[in-house]
Amino acid sequence: MKSTILNRNTERYNYSLRRFSFNFQNKVCETKNLLAFLCLFALSYCAFSQEKEQDSTKVEKLDEVLVKAVRVDAKSPITHSNVTKQEIAKRNLGQDIPVLLNFSPSVVTTSDAGAGIGYTGIRVRGVSSQSTNVTINGIPYNDAESLGTFWVNLGDFASSVESLQLQRGVGTSTNGSGAYGASVNVLTDAISNEANGEISNTFGSYNTRKHTVKFSTGLLNEHVEIAGRLSNIASDGYIDRASTDLKSYFLQGSFIDGNTLIKAITFGGSEVTYQAWNGIDAETLKNDRTFNPSGIYTDDDGNTQFYDREVDDYKQDHYQLHWNQRYNNQWSTNVGLNYTYGRGYFEQFREDDNFDTYGFQPLTVNGQLQTTTDLIRRRWLDNDFYVFNASANYKNNNLDMIFGTSFSHYDGDHFGEVIWAEFASQSDIRDRYYEGNGKKNDFSVFTKANIRLNDKLKLYADLQMRNVNYATSGINSNLTQFIVDENYTFFNPKAGITYELNDSNDLYFSYARANREPNRDDFENNADVKPEQLNDFELGWRHKKGNFSFNANAYMMLYNEQLVLTGNIDGVGNPIRTNSGESFRLGVELEAIVPVSPKLTLQPNATFSSNKNKETIISFDGRLVNLGKTDIAFSPELIAANALVYQPIKNLQMSLLSKFVSEQYMSNTEAELSKLDSFFVNDVNITYTLSFQEDEESKPIFDAIIFKGLINNIFNEKYVSNGYYFTFDDDYTNPGTISTIEGAGFYPQATTNFLLGATLKF
């Protein structure tokens, strides 16, 4: 079973189909990096030619305009949570952004390597990251074809985040693929008025280390700031050989003059991650939970070996240009441009693969006919992604209205190549055994308005029209023609009302509709796949008095043709989704901040939910079976978290972070083999800041040294937060009958582990 489990979730497998030619890549990268630095030089020149005075408070407000079109304010009737730079910094020791959001309401996270570095995933209200819209400075980040989000491509990106907003449910209209259960809106580093720098280093379990250098020039001549970051993260992983090597950068040049802000930003990274997405079966989970079947093969002497380059190797570079302009107290505009360049592959050793898979012709070797061979293959993706965003904002005392549009174009080449074969037949090295292309155009327009009717009542309206065209050509990895040409037009209305009872309490109600197109795998596995639709109703109460706050939210999410996992996998190991007809998610979310004493604070949250397919019909043992109403896969009924924060002195903070997730199924059939047990995990986070004060005799080198420690899973819980379940029909064992065979794979998460870090600020 260890050597035959060859599955990964849809977004991960889609991600891995990334291909490119390195000679062309290097020339393009050099050209674009040169252009980026020329932009920064031009901004610097503009700065020193200006003499106008700058109000520093406008810097912050203009920075926030980058995400105003996709965010909501505290009084909006949209369920959301805000996370600040300071909150992220306390736990930022190299783990990915999904893991840093783990203690937010309704969130479940998972890690292929087990320790939160490398491939990580997030589910909100049971909705996968494929259906979670992510934007960075208002620019879509989701992969256009798979609709997934791959934080592994942006290692240590948390170190360049100013703030983020997690909207649950459909949320407000956003750019890119529709939010189908949640959206994450990220704002990168704001302008710093003062020059500063920092050096951060982290070391921890599984040979984990993180090294980060950041700097900012502060405002030069009151107009220009240049800031940047370089990072390197490496880890061996909790799972055997699940190593990660991440390198990333962030560089921005900002020009501000009165009511004008221009930002040129480039960021990106490269990752080499040993594959750990195959999972393990239930028996192996009991006896050897860190076992990794990826790369396994048998040598000529019958010994078990593991291929040392069974890796995912991918690079991604982003170039953004933003221009924010305020004309007067009522009108402002924002224009954003983006180009993203991605290229890479995943490499595999394949034992005794059929010639037919690669178009090889049979050949005779030493008198024997050969139709199989050991080989090493790479599956590539080479893609370009262009985005144009524009919005205009008008506001007065009673009206805040935004008009906006977004257009994106994606062009991705998919191809596979054999780089070595024991019997290569008629092929040459790096022959492409399949080659295809996918193109996607996404255009949307929207209007949003917050209307204050009186001191108590506030209305919210949001209308979006979105058009999506997706077309493919060529041959897919199954060596079959893959032709798609689909065009969708979606109308997504949203409306809400907020009633302010008093200064401490407000009630809100909202309705929102989302429509979402199928992804590439859905088209490959089902030519008749339909887009899915969601109607989301939210009813909430927000209370805040002093340092105490309490939020309660009830939601009803009604789906039509929701794309859910069938449990089966296709010929290359991707989970197969199908339209499920009608389904729903009902839940109540509770969260609070409770100051027990001046030194002790509790921050609990809990989600109670029911998530059901109204009718589930499957084929089992050769006949159709109606299972009636069943649980939606990966949708636990209870998700709860708490942060117990103790601050005995000003510069020392200790937190006990707790997370409980009830049992859940990995399929929509409620099969016992697909059940994941509940788990309760506790982490300890400690931060201590050593501040230095200047005196008359000496000036300190550093402003402060911040020590951080994180002990994960302190009670050594052996748990699993993700996996997959599949079935297939077997008519070989008993001729004349069909038996359905079940199987499952699991992704074990790390037992007790630690990370220790220090940040030098100057």
Buried (B, 14 or more C-beta within 10 A) or exposed (E): EBEEBBBBBBBBBBBBBBBBEEEEBEEBBEEBBEEBBEBBEBBBEBBEEBEEEBEEEBBEBBBBBBBBBBBBEEBBBBBBBBBEBEEBBBBBBBBBBBBBBBBBBBBBBBBBBBBBBBBBBBBBBBBBBBBBBBBBBBBBBBBBBBBBBBBBBBBBBBBBBBBBBBBBBBBBBBBBBBBBBBBBBBBBBBBBBEBBBBBBBBBBBBEBBBBBBBBBBBBBEBBBBBBBBBBBBBBBBBBBBBBBBBBBBBBBBBBBBBBBBBBBBBBBBBBBBBBBBBBBBBEBBEEEBBBBBBBBBEEEEEEEEBBEBBBBBBBBBBBBBBBBBBEEEEEBBBBBBBBBBBBBBBBBBBBEBEBEBBBBEEBEEEEEEBBBBBBBBBBBBBBBBBBBBBBBBEBEEEEBBBBBBBBBBBBBBBBBBBBEBEBBBEBEEEBBBBBBBBBBBBBBBBBBBBBBEEEEEBBBBBBBBBBBBBBBBBBBBEBEEBBBEBEBEBEBEBBBBBEBEEEEBBBBBBBBBBBBBBBBBBBBBBEEBBBBBBBBBBBBBBBBEEEEBBBBBBBBBBBBBBBBBBBBBBEBBBBBBBBBBEBBBBBEBBBBBBBEEEEEBEBBBBBBBEBBBEBBEBBBEEEEEEBEEBBBBBBBBBBBBBBBBBBEEEBEBBBBBBBBBBEBBBBBBBBEBBBBEBBEBBBBBBBBBEEBEEEEEEEEEBBBBBBBBBBBBBEEBBBBBBBBBBBEBEEEEEEEEEBBEBBBBBBBBBBEBBBBBBBBBB
